């Protein structure tokens, strides 16, 4: 019975409409994110930046993502040592001068 349930579940998942090339603009651009410079949360703060975490939709990972100030992120935030990190990723955005 378990094997039959697993087979049905896998069949449904496999046919559930995988993303197509036409959907690509809405998907995270992992290559662009990988090429982005990286820094720790502390380095971001020292440079006057603010950490902006992804809310789970992958928006910060897109090549065209802009911070609140209209500029691209300074860097991707990476965890150092045992420091906590954002599960869905985070970027460092320059804080706008007021």
Protein Blocks (a to p, Z undefined) as FASTA:
>chain_A
ZZmmmmmmmmmmmmnopadfklmmmpccfklmmmpccddfklmmmnopacdddehlommm
pmklccfkopacfbdcddehjbccdfkbpaddddddZZ
